[in-house]
Amino acid sequence: MSKLYIIGIGPGSKEYLTYKAVKTVQNADIVIGSQRAINLFDDINKTIIFNVKNLHKNLEESVDIAINGKNVALLSTGDPGFSGLLSPILEISKEKNFNIDNIEVIPGISSLQLASGKSKISWDKANIMTFHGRKNINDILEIIDNGKPTIALPSRKVKDMTQYLIDNGVNPERKVMVCERLSYPDEKIVKSTLKDISNSEFTYMCVMVIYTE
Ligand SMILES: C[S@@+](CC[C@H](N)C(=O)[O-])C[C@H]1O[C@@H](n2cnc3c(N)ncnc32)[C@H](O)[C@@H]1O
């Protein structure tokens, strides 16, 4: 029976790839992922490169290829189960009557875990949130003062997210850590205040840690 493997590739550096991810990719008939993800692997078979614009179409294609009898390795950044490709693949599989037992998730190291490591905050003691791809981010206001630090994937530019918090009554002096391009050679970790960060530029590839005060 052919399988669809959803493979977590970690935060971006080869050092964070698991052995299981490498072996599964090498044994797959077709590997599907972004160019950045595919570049992490050597000795792979046929590839299909996707980009964000046609992501949904490529995900449908991944399921179709598995339905037609090939083993597919679908590459998902970080861990597939945290703001990753697991959710959309489950939806598409349901629509296409692709049996969930033919899906195997190979977990990866999430950007969330690296941010937990950088900030030395246990993630079981934090609010874990993802605003990735969301317009409405009101629910951050419900938890931001619950006494726990918050580790979040921002929905928009970090400066806009910090400005949103300030505009909604959060103390501008509140401490924040921005973890940008974790695991890459140009990784940047900035610890400052909401006010300072709201005046700074970062790429979209960031995790924010918002401290309790
Ligand atoms: C589609 S989500 C995928 C999250 C992924 N499944 C994970 O577990 O890290 C993409 C977002 O994850 C965050 N992200 C992924 N890789 C990152 C990295 N190396 N450094 C900082 N943030 C990262 C960024 O917020 C990025 O916009």
The ligand as an ORCA input file, in Angstrom:
! r2SCAN-3c Opt
* xyz 0 1
  C       3.838     27.828      8.139
  S       4.552     28.199      9.693
  C       5.363     26.680      9.970
  C       5.760     26.418     11.404
  C       6.472     25.077     11.523
  N       5.563     23.980     11.297
  C       7.198     24.878     12.839
  O       6.906     23.924     13.549
  O       8.111     25.684     13.113
  C       5.850     29.268      9.194
  C       6.257     30.200     10.320
  O       7.038     29.467     11.277
  C       8.037     30.309     11.828
  N       9.347     29.747     11.498
  C       9.593     28.652     10.756
  N      10.920     28.414     10.671
  C      11.525     29.384     11.396
  C      12.883     29.705     11.703
  N      13.891     28.974     11.249
  N      13.124     30.782     12.483
  C      12.116     31.533     12.969
  N      10.818     31.285     12.697
  C      10.523     30.226     11.929
  C       7.846     31.689     11.200
  O       6.972     32.429     12.023
  C       7.171     31.327      9.891
  O       6.438     32.420      9.358
*
